Amino acid sequence: MIYITGDMHGDFRRFTEHNRKRFPFEMTKQDSVIICGDFGLLWEENETFYYNLEWLSALPFRILWVTGNHENYNMIEQFSLEEWNGGKVRHILRDKIILLERGQIFTIEDYTFFAFGGASSHDIQGGVFDRNSPSYLNDVWKACINNLPYRVLNESWWPAELPTEEEMQEGRRNLEKAGYQVDYVISHCTSNRAQEQLEQLYMGTESTGTMYGHDVLTDYFEELECRLQYKMWYFGHYHGDVKVDERHRLLYESIIPLGI
């Protein structure tokens, strides 16, 4: 069985045996869980990372994931690209924790998945600062006194959170080969139209359609919406658990069986 869940940000408590007992299903070594970005395992190569790696390796199921915006992309690149189930992956832990690369199509349990991670960070109103810059301390001070969130380049924010043109082109090429038809889409953020529908669910008549900004990735997903045939699009990023419509499902802390 395949299950889907949302952002974890390095907090893996939903996978504990205590919490798994609350589910109306049992997760076994034959099962896979797909995380829709912001897994948070690869953040810093320290004792916490190795502890979490060992703890996750003991879980009975396999973990698959796409990148979010809160991932250490420099650390991710240390793991080699390989072929797996029809697409490119990085084995963080051999056959146990597997990163699904952007623009790839995978066949898992006879279902096809188009995977494309990444998103724009929305918690950088104060700026992204380079620790090596002469103005770093002053920049941080200004952000703090104005109570604005900020991040540090290559420590808590990485430019690779958004895709390159080549990654998007590779996605188009792979979809072209598949006749622009897959069973499921797994991403972190989503298309412009799905964002607007999500805002309407949250805001109702007060919705203006501008709560969530557009960027190169949401525009790319909007392009795909016009051509791609699929059963369900699962995504995270917006920290909610809601079925936006019949084909778009936002996930955060819930773990649900594929197809719901």
Salt bridges, closest charged atoms under 4 A:
ASP7 OD2 - HIS9 NE2 3.54
ASP7 OD2 - HIS188 NE2 3.97
ASP7 OD2 - HIS239 NE2 3.34
ASP11 OD2 - ARG13 NH2 2.62
ASP38 OD2 - HIS9 NE2 3.52
ASP38 OD2 - HIS188 NE2 3.25
GLU82 OE2 - ARG94 NH2 2.87
ASP95 OD1 - HIS91 ND1 3.86
GLU101 OE2 - ARG90 NE 3.00
ASP123 OD2 - HIS70 NE2 3.20
ASP123 OD2 - ARG151 NH2 2.76
GLU155 OE2 - ARG131 NE 2.58
GLU165 OE2 - ARG172 NH1 3.50
GLU166 OE2 - ARG173 NH2 2.63
GLU167 OE1 - ARG102 NH1 3.01
GLU170 OE2 - LYS88 NZ 2.96
GLU176 OE1 - ARG227 NH2 3.59
ASP183 OD1 - LYS231 NZ 3.54
GLU196 OE2 - HIS214 NE2 3.79
GLU222 OE2 - ARG193 NE 2.78
GLU223 OE2 - ARG172 NE 2.77
GLU225 OE2 - HIS248 NE2 2.70
ASP245 OD1 - HIS248 ND1 2.89
GLU246 OE1 - LYS243 NZ 3.97
